[in-house]
Amino acid sequence: MKPSLPIPVAVLGATGTVGQRFIALLDKHPWFKVVALVSSEKNVGKHYAEAVHWLLPSPIPDWAREMGLKSAEPKAIDGAVIAFSALPSDVARELEPKLAERGIWVCSNASAFRREPDVPILLPEVNAEHIAVLDEQKRRRGWQGGIVTNSNCTSSGLTVALKALDEAFGLQKVFVVSMQAVSGAGYPGVASLDILGNVVPYIGGEEAKVEWEPRKMLGKVEDGGIRLADFVVSAHANRVSVVDGHLVVASLAMRNPPKNAEEAIAAMENYMPPVIARHLPSTPSPVILVRREPDRPQPRLDATTGDGMTTVVGRVRPDPIWDLKFVVVSHNTIRGAAGGAIYNAELLVSQML
Ligand code: NAP
């Protein structure tokens, strides 16, 4: 039996960069009502407005201001059906399984369980059918609830574009260079003296994630797990002096390359999400927007397209070494984090609960 609306949810890591996005996006969400907020011990017991260093242009919603912060333990969020996790990975690794065991559905931004074969990395507009592995997760682990994850914030928009092109032309090799916003590092994140007027050509652990997670997301459900897609990815990850919105430049080799850029643009513009993910409250509209101007997309101008859920592509053109190259921008704390996790939860509610 489906839970009645609104569905009670908790936000873990509610004071952080992603946590704040959750609070803003869950304000007036048609299905979800926040009943618990979790922070680190130093803030437990404080009111949310007192503890948070609020970074968003919209005000803190009234319902959140006076909510008391709770500690990261399962009983703190009793009563929640879904837990949105924006915890550091080491904390998530400890807490998330305990919640799943108690029947809570955890929609996590943390990387802790992404590599587990029975834990999907969901992008509903790409691989909604991957929720099928949750049956194996329940069976193997004996959980009443479960864990679903979203990818690292660089892979999400990139993988939406790759999905449309893979379906049409078959991917073989993907070479990407990321230019990642500072909000991707959390708060306070990268020191201003390191990043202002600068590019830092290293983000710990990121390249390995970008080289692996798109292959899982574009893989096939098989024997209760996910068989990785058989293309290869090479990634260079860079931190740049941008607040929000990751920009990735990509070159692709394909099995049946498009005859020209227009054919590739048409594949992306006509891309349709799986039927079960098409009409949820957070379904991006459009899923992919292809800009024709020579100097777009740009993070500052394009990351908030479609309320931050749309993948924005541009500069689609032939690649003289391989077949095709293009630029993609997506909002790291919305499509790449809080907005993506909420879309995952909507998919779970519509299919599983
Ligand atoms: P952040 O700004 O550093 O926030 C971390 C949050 O976790 C804060 O609310 C913090 O609470 C809480 N926390 C820290 N230690 C804790 C503990 N021991 N117990 C309970 N809560 C604890 O980080 P973020 O950027 O929001 O990232 C959160 C997670 O999402 C990370 O796993 C990150 O890798 C992932 N992610 C981030 C992005 C992005 O664009 N930023 C995108 C995708 C995924 P206090 O304020 O009380 O310290």
Boltz pocket constraint, residues with backbone or C-beta under 6 A from the ligand:
constraints:
  - pocket:
      binder: B
      contacts: [[A, 12], [A, 13], [A, 14], [A, 15], [A, 16], [A, 17], [A, 18], [A, 19], [A, 38], [A, 39], [A, 40], [A, 41], [A, 42], [A, 43], [A, 51], [A, 72], [A, 85], [A, 86], [A, 87], [A, 88], [A, 89], [A, 91], [A, 109], [A, 110], [A, 111], [A, 151], [A, 152], [A, 153], [A, 183], [A, 184], [A, 185], [A, 186], [A, 187], [A, 188], [A, 332], [A, 333], [A, 336], [A, 337]]
      max_distance: 6.0
